[in-house]
Amino acid sequence: MSTSFMDIGVPRARRFFAILLAVVGLLIGVIAVPPAQAAVDPLPNPDFPQECGITVAIVLDTSNSIVRDNAANPGLMKDAAKVVVNALTGTPSTVGVFSFRTLSTTEIGYTDISNAANATAVNGAIDATDFSIAGPTDPNPGGTNWEAGFLEAGTSPDVVIFATDGNPTTRNDDVANDPGQTADPEDLDAGVTAANSIKAAGGKIIAVGIGGSVITANLLSISGPNLNDDYFVADFDTLAASLRQIALRLCAPSVTVKKLVN
């Protein structure tokens, strides 16, 4: 014998619908879950170097979301990265370019760009950086592994410019289980730990969040609390202007210039 909502009564029917809506909301992600905070305490971020002639790591997020959201985005990221290189060309600076998605890649190791030919080589490596969509079974899937990006840059740079459009979705010790399909608090913790290793060696991290998907608290956890110093927020269209601002801070007229010794 079937039972109608009239049979079970209006209050019970309302409770039934409330439970049903809650279950559906959980299934489709309608019910918002507060973002996880890093369990690892970030170290203080060092100040900008007060000399022009430093080692700079440019670390670029090449995860699937970059090109998936807009096919023009990779070109905008590359142009912005080259702004930094061009601004430092002719100074006794060294620049390396690194990328990350599920795994990380050295696009070009640390290169002296005091001469134009070397700077051209660095810009060529930026242009050759692969932003193509990668599937979960590809050798380097399209997740977002902040830990890998920081570790690829190493602990030698004076400044790390870390440009990302998303929050971490995997980490090195979990790539085999999750190449970047889901975000776990441990993914952020691994990124903060790797960032701390650079800070501990004296390197300043400048986190650049691109677009509206990056959680600001996550940017602060890998860099520091000061907007337009420790971290920057930009859209793809304004990214070049933000990186130009950073480059001018790196070699402003008021800082000391290291002399080259022949």
Backbone as CSV, one residue per row, in Angstrom:
resi,resn,N_x,N_y,N_z,CA_x,CA_y,CA_z,C_x,C_y,C_z
1,MET,0.859,-1.190,0.000,0.000,0.000,0.000,0.895,1.240,0.000
2,SER,0.633,2.188,-0.903,1.443,3.392,-0.995,1.023,4.394,0.062
3,THR,1.980,5.299,0.413,1.722,6.325,1.419,1.938,7.689,0.800
4,SER,0.995,8.587,0.939,1.103,9.939,0.396,1.608,10.875,1.477
5,PHE,2.052,12.105,1.045,2.494,13.103,2.006,1.350,13.549,2.899
6,MET,0.104,13.433,2.424,-1.040,13.754,3.264,-1.146,12.770,4.411
7,ASP,-0.751,11.488,4.117,-0.829,10.458,5.142,0.205,10.682,6.243
8,ILE,1.424,11.128,5.866,2.483,11.252,6.868,2.424,12.594,7.596
9,GLY,1.624,13.518,7.085,1.454,14.790,7.766,2.387,15.861,7.237
10,VAL,1.934,17.121,7.317,2.700,18.226,6.766,4.048,18.415,7.452
11,PRO,4.127,18.397,8.801,5.444,18.596,9.439,6.456,17.553,9.021
12,ARG,6.026,16.280,8.968,6.959,15.225,8.556,7.349,15.400,7.102
13,ALA,6.407,15.836,6.280,6.721,16.067,4.868,7.753,17.169,4.725
14,ARG,7.627,18.226,5.504,8.603,19.309,5.444,9.988,18.831,5.867
15,ARG,10.029,18.015,6.930,11.324,17.473,7.363,11.929,16.600,6.284
16,PHE,11.079,15.818,5.622,11.546,14.949,4.543,12.192,15.758,3.431
17,PHE,11.502,16.850,3.015,12.042,17.679,1.938,13.314,18.390,2.379
18,ALA,13.386,18.796,3.637,14.594,19.450,4.131,15.788,18.512,4.071
19,ILE,15.579,17.260,4.484,16.658,16.264,4.427,17.045,15.983,2.987
20,LEU,16.020,15.855,2.122,16.282,15.574,0.711,17.107,16.697,0.086
21,LEU,16.763,17.948,0.340,17.509,19.073,-0.217,18.940,19.113,0.307
22,ALA,19.124,18.783,1.566,20.480,18.767,2.132,21.342,17.729,1.447
23,VAL,20.773,16.526,1.220,21.525,15.459,0.557,21.879,15.859,-0.861
24,VAL,20.911,16.422,-1.595,21.171,16.852,-2.965,22.234,17.941,-2.986
25,GLY,22.147,18.871,-2.024,23.147,19.936,-1.964,24.540,19.409,-1.755
26,LEU,24.684,18.398,-0.904,26.009,17.807,-0.689,26.516,17.131,-1.938
27,LEU,25.607,16.479,-2.670,26.029,15.745,-3.859,26.508,16.659,-4.962
28,ILE,25.876,17.809,-5.108,26.239,18.683,-6.234,27.123,19.839,-5.805
29,GLY,27.478,19.878,-4.537,28.415,20.898,-4.086,27.792,22.249,-3.844
30,VAL,26.474,22.303,-3.646,25.829,23.579,-3.406,26.175,24.104,-2.031
31,ILE,26.275,23.224,-1.047,26.594,23.635,0.307,28.077,23.979,0.388
32,ALA,28.362,25.215,0.699,29.749,25.677,0.679,30.502,25.133,1.880
33,VAL,31.743,24.704,1.622,32.629,24.244,2.683,33.734,25.267,2.841
34,PRO,33.957,25.789,4.025,34.998,26.808,4.211,36.351,26.270,3.770
35,PRO,37.167,27.112,3.083,38.480,26.650,2.642,39.359,26.283,3.815
36,ALA,40.154,25.216,3.626,41.049,24.762,4.688,42.198,25.748,4.847
37,GLN,42.579,25.989,6.085,43.729,26.823,6.360,44.965,25.937,6.498
38,ALA,46.113,26.511,6.142,47.346,25.741,6.222,47.642,25.373,7.665
39,ALA,47.964,24.101,7.879,48.337,23.651,9.223,49.802,23.956,9.511
40,VAL,50.578,24.206,8.454,51.990,24.538,8.600,52.121,26.050,8.732
41,ASP,52.809,26.500,9.752,52.993,27.937,9.956,53.981,28.491,8.936
42,PRO,53.592,29.544,8.203,54.534,30.135,7.251,55.627,30.912,7.959
43,LEU,56.832,30.817,7.450,57.923,31.628,7.972,57.764,33.072,7.502
44,PRO,58.337,34.022,8.224,58.308,35.416,7.753,58.968,35.534,6.387
45,ASN,58.412,36.403,5.564,58.942,36.597,4.218,60.048,37.648,4.257
46,PRO,61.237,37.352,3.758,62.294,38.369,3.741,61.881,39.592,2.925
47,ASP,62.568,40.694,3.140,62.315,41.922,2.402,62.852,41.815,0.979
48,PHE,62.424,42.760,0.133,63.014,42.863,-1.199,64.514,43.101,-1.062
49,PRO,65.322,42.464,-1.904,66.765,42.716,-1.865,67.061,44.190,-2.157
50,GLN,68.039,44.722,-1.491,68.405,46.122,-1.667,69.600,46.280,-2.597
51,GLU,69.690,45.416,-3.565,70.735,45.535,-4.571,70.212,44.973,-5.875
52,CYS,70.702,45.530,-6.966,70.314,45.089,-8.303,71.437,44.202,-8.831
53,GLY,71.139,42.957,-9.028,72.144,41.977,-9.402,71.931,40.757,-8.546
54,ILE,70.794,40.116,-8.741,70.350,39.047,-7.854,69.930,37.835,-8.679
55,THR,69.627,36.761,-7.968,69.131,35.541,-8.612,67.618,35.484,-8.461
56,VAL,66.923,35.395,-9.596,65.463,35.441,-9.624,64.928,34.159,-10.252
57,ALA,63.963,33.544,-9.586,63.244,32.401,-10.152,61.864,32.866,-10.576
58,ILE,61.512,32.606,-11.828,60.153,32.842,-12.321,59.480,31.478,-12.390
59,VAL,58.450,31.285,-11.583,57.774,29.987,-11.491,56.349,30.150,-12.006
60,LEU,56.024,29.434,-13.088,54.752,29.615,-13.781,53.849,28.397,-13.621
61,ASP,52.618,28.654,-13.266,51.571,27.635,-13.210,51.128,27.327,-14.639
62,THR,51.282,26.067,-15.076,50.846,25.666,-16.421,49.717,24.643,-16.362
63,SER,48.976,24.637,-15.263,47.892,23.663,-15.094,46.802,23.874,-16.141
64,ASN,45.932,22.878,-16.267,44.925,22.884,-17.321,44.033,24.119,-17.312
65,SER,43.771,24.664,-16.133,42.832,25.780,-16.048,43.326,27.018,-16.780
66,ILE,44.637,27.159,-16.937,45.179,28.345,-17.602,44.616,28.463,-19.019
67,VAL,44.805,27.432,-19.822,44.367,27.496,-21.212,42.888,27.148,-21.351
68,ARG,42.362,26.344,-20.436,40.956,25.952,-20.519,40.026,27.152,-20.349
69,ASP,40.405,28.078,-19.479,39.559,29.242,-19.240,39.590,30.224,-20.405
70,ASN,40.742,30.323,-21.062,40.861,31.229,-22.212,42.133,30.879,-22.960
71,ALA,42.011,30.612,-24.241,43.170,30.196,-25.035,44.244,31.276,-25.099
72,ALA,43.881,32.519,-24.816,44.869,33.606,-24.860,45.704,33.693,-23.595
73,ASN,45.294,33.027,-22.524,45.973,33.178,-21.236,47.441,32.765,-21.246
74,PRO,47.814,31.639,-21.886,49.245,31.295,-21.889,50.116,32.380,-22.501
75,GLY,49.655,32.985,-23.583,50.429,34.056,-24.206,50.582,35.262,-23.287
76,LEU,49.524,35.574,-22.536,49.588,36.692,-21.600,50.563,36.398,-20.457
77,MET,50.564,35.144,-19.988,51.515,34.773,-18.936,52.951,34.846,-19.438
78,LYS,53.182,34.371,-20.645,54.529,34.407,-21.212,55.002,35.847,-21.405
79,ASP,54.127,36.700,-21.927,54.501,38.102,-22.126,54.847,38.761,-20.792
80,ALA,54.079,38.436,-19.747,54.337,39.026,-18.434,55.677,38.554,-17.880
81,ALA,55.982,37.272,-18.043,57.264,36.757,-17.561,58.428,37.423,-18.295
82,LYS,58.258,37.658,-19.567,59.330,38.292,-20.340,59.529,39.750,-19.947
83,VAL,58.488,40.375,-19.410,58.645,41.737,-18.897,59.717,41.772,-17.808
84,VAL,59.701,40.768,-16.941,60.698,40.698,-15.872,62.089,40.520,-16.458
85,VAL,62.221,39.605,-17.387,63.524,39.343,-17.999,64.053,40.593,-18.689
86,ASN,63.194,41.247,-19.463,63.631,42.429,-20.213,64.027,43.572,-19.278
87,ALA,63.314,43.695,-18.158,63.642,44.760,-17.212,64.987,44.531,-16.541
88,LEU,65.368,43.269,-16.374,66.624,42.950,-15.690,67.799,42.758,-16.652
89,THR,67.519,42.686,-17.958,68.587,42.485,-18.937,69.605,43.623,-18.865
90,GLY,70.875,43.256,-18.861,71.939,44.253,-18.780,72.397,44.520,-17.363
91,THR,71.669,43.981,-16.385,72.114,44.074,-14.994,72.802,42.758,-14.632
92,PRO,73.600,42.748,-13.591,74.266,41.501,-13.209,73.315,40.549,-12.479
93,SER,72.220,40.255,-13.127,71.201,39.392,-12.537,71.206,38.025,-13.203
94,THR,70.709,37.051,-12.483,70.591,35.680,-12.973,69.124,35.268,-12.864
95,VAL,68.595,34.701,-13.925,67.176,34.337,-13.967,67.024,32.885,-14.393
96,GLY,66.178,32.151,-13.686,65.775,30.811,-14.090,64.267,30.773,-14.236
97,VAL,63.787,29.913,-15.129,62.348,29.810,-15.380,61.913,28.372,-15.135
98,PHE,60.868,28.219,-14.343,60.383,26.903,-13.942,58.865,26.884,-14.089
99,SER,58.321,25.712,-14.319,56.866,25.594,-14.452,56.387,24.404,-13.628
100,PHE,55.104,24.413,-13.350,54.529,23.298,-12.600,53.087,23.098,-13.007
101,ARG,52.708,21.848,-12.998,51.310,21.412,-13.010,51.253,20.281,-12.002
102,THR,50.977,19.056,-12.391,51.087,17.963,-11.426,52.550,17.720,-11.068
103,LEU,53.421,17.789,-12.065,54.864,17.706,-11.870,55.489,19.031,-12.283
104,SER,56.748,19.187,-12.031,57.429,20.457,-12.331,58.482,20.257,-13.408
105,THR,58.875,21.374,-14.025,59.831,21.350,-15.126,60.764,22.547,-15.011
106,THR,62.047,22.333,-15.279,62.978,23.443,-15.444,62.971,23.850,-16.909
107,GLU,62.409,25.016,-17.201,62.370,25.495,-18.587,63.752,25.985,-19.016
108,ILE,64.438,26.663,-18.122,65.841,27.031,-18.314,66.429,27.297,-16.936
109,GLY,67.620,26.766,-16.701,68.257,26.956,-15.409,68.724,28.391,-15.216
110,TYR,69.274,28.663,-14.063,69.682,30.027,-13.742,70.745,30.511,-14.733
111,THR,70.424,31.624,-15.379,71.217,32.127,-16.495,71.574,33.588,-16.270
112,ASP,72.831,33.917,-16.432,73.298,35.302,-16.321,72.735,36.109,-17.489
113,ILE,71.942,37.131,-17.189,71.344,37.925,-18.272,71.967,39.317,-18.340
114,SER,73.234,39.413,-17.943,73.919,40.693,-18.093,74.181,41.006,-19.565
115,ASN,74.070,39.985,-20.421,74.199,40.247,-21.854,72.911,39.856,-22.567
116,ALA,72.653,40.519,-23.678,71.380,40.382,-24.384,71.176,38.984,-24.953
117,ALA,72.255,38.334,-25.362,72.114,37.012,-25.965,71.545,36.016,-24.959
118,ASN,72.033,36.048,-23.734,71.510,35.145,-22.712,70.069,35.470,-22.360
119,ALA,69.759,36.757,-22.316,68.380,37.153,-22.040,67.447,36.647,-23.134
120,THR,67.906,36.688,-24.369,67.110,36.162,-25.481,66.850,34.668,-25.305
121,ALA,67.847,33.948,-24.818,67.679,32.512,-24.575,66.650,32.264,-23.479
122,VAL,66.658,33.083,-22.438,65.677,32.922,-21.365,64.274,33.207,-21.893
123,ASN,64.140,34.268,-22.672,62.828,34.569,-23.253,62.368,33.472,-24.205
124,GLY,63.305,32.865,-24.899,62.948,31.747,-25.775,62.418,30.563,-24.988
125,ALA,63.017,30.310,-23.825,62.526,29.222,-22.970,61.126,29.522,-22.457
126,ILE,60.865,30.787,-22.144,59.512,31.164,-21.722,58.518,30.907,-22.847
127,ASP,58.874,31.317,-24.054,57.975,31.112,-25.201,57.714,29.627,-25.455
128,ALA,58.686,28.776,-25.136,58.549,27.341,-25.401,57.822,26.590,-24.284
129,THR,57.473,27.263,-23.214,56.802,26.606,-22.088,55.466,26.025,-22.526
130,ASP,55.222,24.785,-22.152,54.047,24.042,-22.612,52.847,24.298,-21.694
131,PHE,51.781,24.838,-22.259,50.547,25.077,-21.517,49.396,24.203,-22.040
132,SER,49.703,23.175,-22.795,48.641,22.373,-23.403,47.863,21.590,-22.343
133,ILE,46.604,21.287,-22.674,45.756,20.509,-21.783,46.320,19.091,-21.651
134,ALA,46.346,18.585,-20.404,46.837,17.225,-20.156,45.778,16.447,-19.394
135,GLY,45.597,15.189,-19.771,44.631,14.331,-19.103,45.227,13.671,-17.869
136,PRO,44.377,13.045,-17.037,44.866,12.440,-15.787,45.824,11.289,-15.982
137,THR,45.834,10.676,-17.182,46.753,9.564,-17.432,47.990,9.995,-18.216
138,ASP,48.095,11.274,-18.553,49.279,11.763,-19.252,50.486,11.749,-18.322
139,PRO,51.705,11.763,-18.882,52.901,11.733,-18.023,52.944,12.881,-17.011
140,ASN,52.453,14.034,-17.410,52.385,15.174,-16.484,50.981,15.754,-16.542
141,PRO,50.051,15.220,-15.743,48.664,15.694,-15.781,48.549,17.171,-15.410
142,GLY,47.343,17.698,-15.580,47.168,19.141,-15.459,46.736,19.641,-14.108
143,GLY,47.184,19.004,-13.018,46.845,19.471,-11.674,47.650,20.695,-11.280
144,THR,47.578,21.057,-10.001,48.274,22.244,-9.497,49.077,21.846,-8.257
145,ASN,50.382,21.700,-8.450,51.265,21.218,-7.390,52.228,22.330,-6.992
146,TRP,51.803,23.137,-6.003,52.656,24.239,-5.558,53.979,23.738,-5.012
147,GLU,53.939,22.631,-4.281,55.166,22.085,-3.709,56.207,21.833,-4.791
148,ALA,55.784,21.207,-5.881,56.720,20.877,-6.961,57.332,22.136,-7.564
149,GLY,56.523,23.178,-7.738,57.042,24.412,-8.315,58.123,25.041,-7.460
150,PHE,57.892,25.099,-6.161,58.900,25.682,-5.272,60.165,24.837,-5.231
151,LEU,60.007,23.525,-5.133,61.182,22.660,-5.051,61.989,22.699,-6.342
152,GLU,61.323,22.866,-7.475,62.034,22.940,-8.758,62.936,24.166,-8.794
153,ALA,62.483,25.262,-8.182,63.286,26.491,-8.168,64.484,26.380,-7.245
154,GLY,64.431,25.489,-6.257,65.539,25.316,-5.328,65.582,26.416,-4.284
155,THR,66.634,26.416,-3.494,66.754,27.380,-2.392,67.809,28.450,-2.657
156,SER,68.312,28.526,-3.900,69.361,29.509,-4.187,68.855,30.892,-4.586
157,PRO,67.609,31.056,-5.085,67.217,32.388,-5.548,67.039,33.393,-4.412
158,ASP,67.341,34.646,-4.731,67.066,35.740,-3.803,65.591,36.101,-3.822
159,VAL,64.957,35.908,-4.981,63.532,36.224,-5.153,62.884,35.139,-6.000
160,VAL,61.697,34.705,-5.581,60.901,33.775,-6.376,59.592,34.472,-6.731
161,ILE,59.349,34.640,-8.020,58.068,35.166,-8.501,57.209,33.960,-8.864
162,PHE,56.164,33.735,-8.095,55.364,32.520,-8.181,53.973,32.898,-8.681
163,ALA,53.689,32.622,-9.951,52.441,33.046,-10.581,51.501,31.857,-10.751
164,THR,50.302,31.952,-10.173,49.351,30.840,-10.222,47.923,31.357,-10.349
165,ASP,47.074,30.564,-10.992,45.662,30.959,-11.128,44.742,30.090,-10.275
166,GLY,45.318,29.200,-9.475,44.463,28.293,-8.706,45.104,27.861,-7.407
167,ASN,44.370,27.081,-6.658,44.832,26.567,-5.383,45.429,25.174,-5.576
168,PRO,46.348,24.754,-4.705,47.007,23.465,-4.917,46.032,22.300,-4.826
169,THR,46.203,21.359,-5.754,45.312,20.191,-5.807,46.055,18.866,-5.696
170,THR,47.372,18.917,-5.565,48.143,17.691,-5.352,49.480,18.065,-4.730
171,ARG,50.257,17.051,-4.385,51.574,17.244,-3.784,52.439,16.068,-4.207
172,ASN,53.736,16.169,-3.993,54.651,15.178,-4.547,54.400,13.767,-4.048
173,ASP,54.068,13.603,-2.763,53.905,12.249,-2.244,52.508,11.678,-2.474
174,ASP,51.669,12.401,-3.218,50.316,11.915,-3.486,49.978,11.906,-4.967
175,VAL,50.979,12.179,-5.806,50.725,12.266,-7.255,50.179,10.960,-7.805
176,ALA,50.712,9.840,-7.327,50.264,8.546,-7.849,48.803,8.276,-7.514
177,ASN,48.353,8.745,-6.359,46.966,8.522,-5.956,46.021,9.579,-6.495
178,ASP,46.488,10.818,-6.551,45.657,11.928,-7.003,46.522,12.900,-7.793
179,PRO,46.480,12.833,-9.124,47.319,13.723,-9.938,46.828,15.156,-9.978
180,GLY,45.780,15.463,-9.240,45.323,16.848,-9.203,43.841,17.023,-9.403
181,GLN,43.064,15.998,-9.104,41.622,16.069,-9.303,40.899,16.693,-8.116
182,THR,41.461,16.563,-6.925,40.810,17.094,-5.730,41.815,17.872,-4.892
183,ALA,41.314,18.847,-4.140,42.170,19.656,-3.279,42.068,19.168,-1.843
184,ASP,43.203,18.845,-1.249,43.269,18.416,0.145,44.066,19.440,0.940
185,PRO,43.783,19.596,2.234,44.585,20.512,3.055,46.075,20.179,3.018
186,GLU,46.382,18.891,2.875,47.789,18.487,2.835,48.504,19.039,1.604
187,ASP,47.768,19.295,0.516,48.375,19.868,-0.682,48.898,21.273,-0.389
188,LEU,48.102,22.045,0.330,48.538,23.389,0.719,49.693,23.319,1.709
189,ASP,49.603,22.412,2.679,50.676,22.277,3.667,52.011,21.977,2.998
190,ALA,51.977,21.106,1.986,53.213,20.760,1.280,53.779,21.978,0.562
191,GLY,52.911,22.796,-0.029,53.364,24.009,-0.689,53.971,24.993,0.294
192,VAL,53.343,25.153,1.455,53.863,26.068,2.469,55.218,25.587,2.984
193,THR,55.360,24.296,3.189,56.633,23.744,3.653,57.748,24.004,2.643
194,ALA,57.447,23.803,1.358,58.452,24.056,0.322,58.789,25.542,0.241
195,ALA,57.780,26.388,0.380,58.028,27.835,0.379,58.883,28.223,1.579
196,ASN,58.626,27.613,2.718,59.408,27.909,3.923,60.888,27.595,3.733
197,SER,61.186,26.544,2.962,62.595,26.185,2.747,63.330,27.280,1.983
198,ILE,62.622,27.950,1.078,63.233,29.060,0.335,63.407,30.265,1.248
199,LYS,62.386,30.571,2.030,62.478,31.698,2.967,63.605,31.480,3.979
200,ALA,63.729,30.248,4.464,64.765,29.946,5.453,66.163,30.183,4.897
201,ALA,66.301,30.042,3.579,67.592,30.282,2.935,67.786,31.749,2.566
202,GLY,66.803,32.597,2.897,66.926,34.028,2.644,66.206,34.531,1.425
203,GLY,65.475,33.659,0.714,64.783,34.066,-0.497,63.411,34.661,-0.214
204,LYS,63.092,35.745,-0.904,61.776,36.364,-0.786,60.847,35.741,-1.821
205,ILE,59.649,35.397,-1.395,58.649,34.844,-2.305,57.605,35.908,-2.592
206,ILE,57.391,36.153,-3.875,56.345,37.064,-4.321,55.287,36.214,-5.009
207,ALA,54.159,36.029,-4.341,53.077,35.219,-4.893,52.160,36.109,-5.723
208,VAL,51.867,35.677,-6.928,50.992,36.438,-7.815,49.763,35.591,-8.114
209,GLY,48.625,35.985,-7.553,47.380,35.282,-7.793,46.675,35.870,-9.000
210,ILE,46.358,35.021,-9.973,45.776,35.482,-11.233,44.315,35.052,-11.291
211,GLY,43.417,36.008,-11.476,42.000,35.677,-11.568,41.355,35.560,-10.202
212,GLY,40.100,35.139,-10.209,39.331,35.131,-8.980,39.254,33.810,-8.259
213,SER,39.959,32.783,-8.738,39.850,31.463,-8.124,40.815,31.238,-6.970
214,VAL,41.894,31.999,-6.940,42.910,31.780,-5.913,42.414,32.347,-4.581
215,ILE,42.500,31.546,-3.548,42.130,31.994,-2.205,43.268,32.854,-1.648
216,THR,42.934,34.092,-1.299,43.968,35.023,-0.853,44.734,34.486,0.347
217,ALA,44.039,33.843,1.271,44.719,33.294,2.448,45.798,32.300,2.053
218,ASN,45.586,31.572,0.974,46.598,30.630,0.514,47.832,31.357,-0.018
219,LEU,47.607,32.473,-0.723,48.737,33.266,-1.207,49.564,33.794,-0.035
220,LEU,48.876,34.268,1.004,49.574,34.779,2.180,50.393,33.690,2.860
221,SER,49.890,32.467,2.840,50.563,31.376,3.546,51.878,30.975,2.889
222,ILE,52.035,31.259,1.589,53.298,30.934,0.925,54.193,32.155,0.775
223,SER,53.665,33.336,1.071,54.475,34.544,0.921,54.459,35.334,2.230
224,GLY,53.571,36.310,2.331,53.481,37.130,3.529,52.217,37.961,3.484
225,PRO,51.993,38.816,4.475,50.713,39.488,4.629,50.529,40.767,3.836
226,ASN,51.560,41.266,3.179,51.509,42.609,2.604,51.180,42.595,1.115
227,LEU,50.011,43.169,0.786,49.596,43.291,-0.605,50.553,44.202,-1.364
228,ASN,50.859,43.809,-2.610,51.769,44.548,-3.481,53.191,44.624,-2.925
229,ASP,53.516,43.654,-2.104,54.878,43.470,-1.625,55.153,41.977,-1.517
230,ASP,54.453,41.306,-0.609,54.574,39.857,-0.501,53.733,39.141,-1.561
231,TYR,52.579,39.694,-1.833,51.705,39.067,-2.837,51.002,40.128,-3.668
232,PHE,50.676,39.740,-4.883,49.969,40.606,-5.824,48.739,39.851,-6.314
233,VAL,47.720,40.594,-6.692,46.512,40.007,-7.274,46.286,40.670,-8.617
234,ALA,46.090,39.867,-9.669,45.948,40.413,-11.011,45.007,39.543,-11.832
235,ASP,44.512,40.111,-12.921,43.865,39.331,-13.960,44.911,39.033,-15.022
236,PHE,44.572,38.153,-15.950,45.543,37.856,-17.004,45.884,39.117,-17.797
237,ASP,44.886,39.992,-18.012,45.127,41.202,-18.792,46.022,42.205,-18.065
238,THR,46.052,42.152,-16.742,46.862,43.105,-15.971,48.116,42.461,-15.383
239,LEU,48.356,41.200,-15.730,49.494,40.482,-15.153,50.812,41.127,-15.521
240,ALA,50.958,41.557,-16.769,52.218,42.167,-17.196,52.517,43.423,-16.389
241,ALA,51.490,44.219,-16.098,51.698,45.436,-15.309,52.150,45.090,-13.891
242,SER,51.571,44.039,-13.318,51.975,43.631,-11.975,53.421,43.152,-11.957
243,LEU,53.800,42.353,-12.941,55.177,41.859,-12.971,56.168,42.972,-13.309
244,ARG,55.723,43.960,-14.071,56.595,45.112,-14.323,56.846,45.866,-13.023
245,GLN,55.807,46.003,-12.209,55.962,46.649,-10.910,56.954,45.897,-10.041
246,ILE,56.880,44.561,-10.084,57.825,43.742,-9.313,59.244,43.935,-9.833
247,ALA,59.395,43.926,-11.160,60.733,44.060,-11.748,61.367,45.396,-11.373
248,LEU,60.559,46.453,-11.339,61.101,47.755,-10.953,61.526,47.761,-9.499
249,ARG,60.813,47.024,-8.653,61.229,46.907,-7.255,62.558,46.162,-7.154
250,LEU,62.776,45.212,-8.057,64.000,44.419,-8.009,65.214,45.236,-8.439
251,CYS,65.018,46.183,-9.333,66.132,47.000,-9.815,65.724,48.462,-9.853
252,ALA,65.217,48.975,-8.744,64.837,50.382,-8.657,66.088,51.257,-8.613
253,PRO,65.968,52.526,-9.027,67.154,53.405,-9.033,67.787,53.595,-7.658
254,SER,67.005,53.381,-6.583,67.537,53.655,-5.255,68.353,52.512,-4.664
255,VAL,68.323,51.335,-5.304,69.041,50.211,-4.730,70.476,50.176,-5.242
256,THR,71.301,49.419,-4.574,72.702,49.283,-4.945,72.848,48.327,-6.112
257,VAL,73.709,48.645,-7.046,73.971,47.777,-8.185,75.286,47.056,-7.973
258,LYS,75.251,45.731,-8.074,76.481,44.953,-7.948,77.376,45.231,-9.168
259,LYS,78.649,45.377,-8.937,79.580,45.594,-10.036,80.052,44.257,-10.586
260,LEU,80.169,44.214,-11.904,80.721,43.037,-12.543,82.243,43.121,-12.483
261,VAL,82.866,42.007,-12.167,84.322,41.963,-12.096,84.824,41.229,-13.342
262,ASN,85.637,41.892,-14.129,86.152,41.256,-15.344,87.288,40.293,-15.001
